[in-house]
Amino acid sequence: MPGNRNVLFLIIGALIVAVGVLGYNLYQTKKQPEGLQINVGPNGLKIESK
């Protein structure tokens, strides 16, 4: 029985780490970039500083 409990804690720990990593990656992709953004489109050239 103690072996099963250790495996259960290991699985729960791995899931917590995985959720943390996925959350951090999602945060990084949603975060607006810093610096200068240059867009070229149908309306011409657009330069924005962030």
Biopython code that builds the backbone (N, CA, C, O; Angstrom):
import numpy as np
from Bio.PDB.StructureBuilder import StructureBuilder

atoms = [
    (1, "MET", "N", (0.803, -1.210, 0.000)),
    (1, "MET", "CA", (0.000, 0.000, 0.000)),
    (1, "MET", "C", (0.846, 1.274, 0.000)),
    (1, "MET", "O", (0.500, 2.214, -0.715)),
    (2, "PRO", "N", (1.951, 1.352, 0.776)),
    (2, "PRO", "CA", (2.735, 2.595, 0.755)),
    (2, "PRO", "C", (3.314, 2.904, -0.626)),
    (2, "PRO", "O", (3.466, 4.073, -0.978)),
    (3, "GLY", "N", (3.639, 1.874, -1.414)),
    (3, "GLY", "CA", (4.160, 2.099, -2.756)),
    (3, "GLY", "C", (3.136, 2.761, -3.643)),
    (3, "GLY", "O", (3.474, 3.642, -4.434)),
    (4, "ASN", "N", (1.886, 2.351, -3.526)),
    (4, "ASN", "CA", (0.816, 2.952, -4.321)),
    (4, "ASN", "C", (0.621, 4.417, -3.955)),
    (4, "ASN", "O", (0.339, 5.246, -4.820)),
    (5, "ARG", "N", (0.768, 4.731, -2.688)),
    (5, "ARG", "CA", (0.598, 6.117, -2.239)),
    (5, "ARG", "C", (1.701, 6.998, -2.811)),
    (5, "ARG", "O", (1.444, 8.131, -3.218)),
    (6, "ASN", "N", (2.942, 6.478, -2.843)),
    (6, "ASN", "CA", (4.048, 7.262, -3.409)),
    (6, "ASN", "C", (3.835, 7.511, -4.895)),
    (6, "ASN", "O", (4.120, 8.605, -5.384)),
    (7, "VAL", "N", (3.339, 6.514, -5.620)),
    (7, "VAL", "CA", (3.076, 6.688, -7.043)),
    (7, "VAL", "C", (1.975, 7.716, -7.248)),
    (7, "VAL", "O", (2.049, 8.528, -8.170)),
    (8, "LEU", "N", (0.966, 7.691, -6.408)),
    (8, "LEU", "CA", (-0.125, 8.665, -6.499)),
    (8, "LEU", "C", (0.399, 10.085, -6.275)),
    (8, "LEU", "O", (0.033, 11.002, -7.010)),
    (9, "PHE", "N", (1.247, 10.271, -5.271)),
    (9, "PHE", "CA", (1.826, 11.600, -5.020)),
    (9, "PHE", "C", (2.710, 12.034, -6.181)),
    (9, "PHE", "O", (2.740, 13.215, -6.524)),
    (10, "LEU", "N", (3.422, 11.106, -6.783)),
    (10, "LEU", "CA", (4.267, 11.428, -7.917)),
    (10, "LEU", "C", (3.426, 11.882, -9.108)),
    (10, "LEU", "O", (3.773, 12.852, -9.781)),
    (11, "ILE", "N", (2.333, 11.192, -9.366)),
    (11, "ILE", "CA", (1.449, 11.566, -10.474)),
    (11, "ILE", "C", (0.816, 12.928, -10.222)),
    (11, "ILE", "O", (0.745, 13.752, -11.134)),
    (12, "ILE", "N", (0.358, 13.177, -9.009)),
    (12, "ILE", "CA", (-0.247, 14.472, -8.678)),
    (12, "ILE", "C", (0.785, 15.590, -8.816)),
    (12, "ILE", "O", (0.467, 16.658, -9.340)),
    (13, "GLY", "N", (2.002, 15.364, -8.360)),
    (13, "GLY", "CA", (3.062, 16.363, -8.492)),
    (13, "GLY", "C", (3.381, 16.656, -9.948)),
    (13, "GLY", "O", (3.568, 17.813, -10.323)),
    (14, "ALA", "N", (3.444, 15.611, -10.772)),
    (14, "ALA", "CA", (3.726, 15.810, -12.192)),
    (14, "ALA", "C", (2.607, 16.595, -12.862)),
    (14, "ALA", "O", (2.874, 17.441, -13.715)),
    (15, "LEU", "N", (1.363, 16.329, -12.491)),
    (15, "LEU", "CA", (0.237, 17.075, -13.056)),
    (15, "LEU", "C", (0.286, 18.544, -12.649)),
    (15, "LEU", "O", (-0.004, 19.424, -13.459)),
    (16, "ILE", "N", (0.646, 18.808, -11.412)),
    (16, "ILE", "CA", (0.745, 20.202, -10.945)),
    (16, "ILE", "C", (1.837, 20.940, -11.712)),
    (16, "ILE", "O", (1.648, 22.085, -12.121)),
    (17, "VAL", "N", (2.973, 20.288, -11.905)),
    (17, "VAL", "CA", (4.065, 20.911, -12.664)),
    (17, "VAL", "C", (3.638, 21.156, -14.109)),
    (17, "VAL", "O", (3.925, 22.213, -14.672)),
    (18, "ALA", "N", (2.951, 20.177, -14.715)),
    (18, "ALA", "CA", (2.512, 20.328, -16.101)),
    (18, "ALA", "C", (1.535, 21.484, -16.247)),
    (18, "ALA", "O", (1.631, 22.252, -17.205)),
    (19, "VAL", "N", (0.599, 21.623, -15.317)),
    (19, "VAL", "CA", (-0.363, 22.731, -15.367)),
    (19, "VAL", "C", (0.365, 24.066, -15.207)),
    (19, "VAL", "O", (0.027, 25.042, -15.876)),
    (20, "GLY", "N", (1.355, 24.109, -14.330)),
    (20, "GLY", "CA", (2.129, 25.334, -14.148)),
    (20, "GLY", "C", (2.891, 25.724, -15.403)),
    (20, "GLY", "O", (2.902, 26.896, -15.781)),
    (21, "VAL", "N", (3.522, 24.765, -16.048)),
    (21, "VAL", "CA", (4.279, 25.050, -17.275)),
    (21, "VAL", "C", (3.342, 25.496, -18.387)),
    (21, "VAL", "O", (3.643, 26.456, -19.097)),
    (22, "LEU", "N", (2.212, 24.816, -18.552)),
    (22, "LEU", "CA", (1.265, 25.210, -19.595)),
    (22, "LEU", "C", (0.685, 26.600, -19.325)),
    (22, "LEU", "O", (0.504, 27.389, -20.252)),
    (23, "GLY", "N", (0.397, 26.895, -18.068)),
    (23, "GLY", "CA", (-0.105, 28.227, -17.723)),
    (23, "GLY", "C", (0.916, 29.319, -18.017)),
    (23, "GLY", "O", (0.564, 30.389, -18.515)),
    (24, "TYR", "N", (2.177, 29.046, -17.709)),
    (24, "TYR", "CA", (3.226, 30.032, -17.980)),
    (24, "TYR", "C", (3.389, 30.248, -19.481)),
    (24, "TYR", "O", (3.544, 31.384, -19.930)),
    (25, "ASN", "N", (3.355, 29.166, -20.259)),
    (25, "ASN", "CA", (3.463, 29.299, -21.716)),
    (25, "ASN", "C", (2.290, 30.088, -22.287)),
    (25, "ASN", "O", (2.475, 30.910, -23.184)),
    (26, "LEU", "N", (1.098, 29.848, -21.779)),
    (26, "LEU", "CA", (-0.068, 30.595, -22.234)),
    (26, "LEU", "C", (0.067, 32.072, -21.883)),
    (26, "LEU", "O", (-0.279, 32.936, -22.690)),
    (27, "TYR", "N", (0.567, 32.366, -20.690)),
    (27, "TYR", "CA", (0.787, 33.750, -20.276)),
    (27, "TYR", "C", (1.793, 34.437, -21.204)),
    (27, "TYR", "O", (1.584, 35.583, -21.603)),
    (28, "GLN", "N", (2.867, 33.751, -21.544)),
    (28, "GLN", "CA", (3.888, 34.341, -22.411)),
    (28, "GLN", "C", (3.342, 34.620, -23.806)),
    (28, "GLN", "O", (3.702, 35.631, -24.410)),
    (29, "THR", "N", (2.485, 33.751, -24.333)),
    (29, "THR", "CA", (1.956, 33.979, -25.677)),
    (29, "THR", "C", (0.913, 35.086, -25.689)),
    (29, "THR", "O", (0.768, 35.779, -26.696)),
    (30, "LYS", "N", (0.187, 35.268, -24.599)),
    (30, "LYS", "CA", (-0.838, 36.307, -24.551)),
    (30, "LYS", "C", (-0.262, 37.679, -24.201)),
    (30, "LYS", "O", (-0.884, 38.704, -24.480)),
    (31, "LYS", "N", (0.927, 37.699, -23.590)),
    (31, "LYS", "CA", (1.540, 38.961, -23.170)),
    (31, "LYS", "C", (1.907, 39.784, -24.394)),
    (31, "LYS", "O", (2.445, 39.259, -25.369)),
    (32, "GLN", "N", (1.616, 41.060, -24.336)),
    (32, "GLN", "CA", (1.927, 41.949, -25.460)),
    (32, "GLN", "C", (3.438, 42.146, -25.539)),
    (32, "GLN", "O", (4.097, 42.292, -24.509)),
    (33, "PRO", "N", (3.985, 42.152, -26.737)),
    (33, "PRO", "CA", (5.424, 42.363, -26.881)),
    (33, "PRO", "C", (5.816, 43.793, -26.511)),
    (33, "PRO", "O", (5.053, 44.740, -26.700)),
    (34, "GLU", "N", (7.026, 43.913, -25.980)),
    (34, "GLU", "CA", (7.532, 45.235, -25.616)),
    (34, "GLU", "C", (8.390, 45.763, -26.751)),
    (34, "GLU", "O", (8.976, 44.990, -27.508)),
    (35, "GLY", "N", (8.461, 47.071, -26.866)),
    (35, "GLY", "CA", (9.329, 47.670, -27.869)),
    (35, "GLY", "C", (8.550, 48.336, -28.970)),
    (35, "GLY", "O", (7.506, 48.943, -28.730)),
    (36, "LEU", "N", (9.053, 48.225, -30.169)),
    (36, "LEU", "CA", (8.515, 48.904, -31.334)),
    (36, "LEU", "C", (7.846, 47.880, -32.248)),
    (36, "LEU", "O", (8.405, 46.817, -32.524)),
    (37, "GLN", "N", (6.642, 48.215, -32.713)),
    (37, "GLN", "CA", (5.924, 47.338, -33.627)),
    (37, "GLN", "C", (5.684, 48.082, -34.931)),
    (37, "GLN", "O", (5.160, 49.196, -34.930)),
    (38, "ILE", "N", (6.071, 47.461, -36.049)),
    (38, "ILE", "CA", (5.901, 48.049, -37.369)),
    (38, "ILE", "C", (4.967, 47.155, -38.172)),
    (38, "ILE", "O", (5.242, 45.970, -38.361)),
    (39, "ASN", "N", (3.860, 47.726, -38.644)),
    (39, "ASN", "CA", (2.887, 46.989, -39.446)),
    (39, "ASN", "C", (2.789, 47.615, -40.824)),
    (39, "ASN", "O", (2.679, 48.833, -40.959)),
    (40, "VAL", "N", (2.829, 46.770, -41.847)),
    (40, "VAL", "CA", (2.627, 47.221, -43.218)),
    (40, "VAL", "C", (1.370, 46.519, -43.720)),
    (40, "VAL", "O", (1.317, 45.292, -43.794)),
    (41, "GLY", "N", (0.365, 47.311, -44.062)),
    (41, "GLY", "CA", (-0.890, 46.743, -44.512)),
    (41, "GLY", "C", (-1.503, 47.563, -45.621)),
    (41, "GLY", "O", (-0.842, 48.413, -46.217)),
    (42, "PRO", "N", (-2.774, 47.307, -45.897)),
    (42, "PRO", "CA", (-3.441, 48.034, -46.976)),
    (42, "PRO", "C", (-3.556, 49.534, -46.717)),
    (42, "PRO", "O", (-3.668, 50.322, -47.656)),
    (43, "ASN", "N", (-3.528, 49.926, -45.455)),
    (43, "ASN", "CA", (-3.640, 51.343, -45.106)),
    (43, "ASN", "C", (-2.283, 52.029, -45.030)),
    (43, "ASN", "O", (-2.202, 53.190, -44.630)),
    (44, "GLY", "N", (-1.221, 51.330, -45.405)),
    (44, "GLY", "CA", (0.106, 51.933, -45.372)),
    (44, "GLY", "C", (0.944, 51.428, -44.222)),
    (44, "GLY", "O", (0.705, 50.343, -43.692)),
    (45, "LEU", "N", (1.925, 52.217, -43.842)),
    (45, "LEU", "CA", (2.865, 51.866, -42.797)),
    (45, "LEU", "C", (2.374, 52.398, -41.458)),
    (45, "LEU", "O", (1.957, 53.553, -41.363)),
    (46, "LYS", "N", (2.420, 51.568, -40.432)),
    (46, "LYS", "CA", (1.967, 51.959, -39.092)),
    (46, "LYS", "C", (3.037, 51.568, -38.095)),
    (46, "LYS", "O", (3.434, 50.404, -38.032)),
    (47, "ILE", "N", (3.509, 52.532, -37.311)),
    (47, "ILE", "CA", (4.558, 52.301, -36.323)),
    (47, "ILE", "C", (3.980, 52.631, -34.950)),
    (47, "ILE", "O", (3.470, 53.729, -34.728)),
    (48, "GLU", "N", (4.066, 51.664, -34.027)),
    (48, "GLU", "CA", (3.567, 51.856, -32.663)),
    (48, "GLU", "C", (4.685, 51.505, -31.679)),
    (48, "GLU", "O", (5.422, 50.541, -31.886)),
    (49, "SER", "N", (4.804, 52.286, -30.620)),
    (49, "SER", "CA", (5.738, 51.923, -29.550)),
    (49, "SER", "C", (4.916, 51.360, -28.395)),
    (49, "SER", "O", (3.879, 51.906, -28.022)),
    (50, "LYS", "N", (5.397, 50.279, -27.853)),
    (50, "LYS", "CA", (4.665, 49.579, -26.780)),
    (50, "LYS", "C", (5.251, 49.903, -25.439)),
    (50, "LYS", "O", (4.770, 49.410, -24.419)),
]
sb = StructureBuilder()
sb.init_structure("model")
sb.init_model(0)
sb.init_chain("A")
sb.init_seg("    ")
for serial, (resi, resn, name, xyz) in enumerate(atoms, 1):
    if name == "N":
        sb.init_residue(resn, " ", resi, " ")
    sb.init_atom(name, np.array(xyz, "f"), 0.0, 1.0, " ", f" {name:<3s}", serial, name[0])
structure = sb.get_structure()
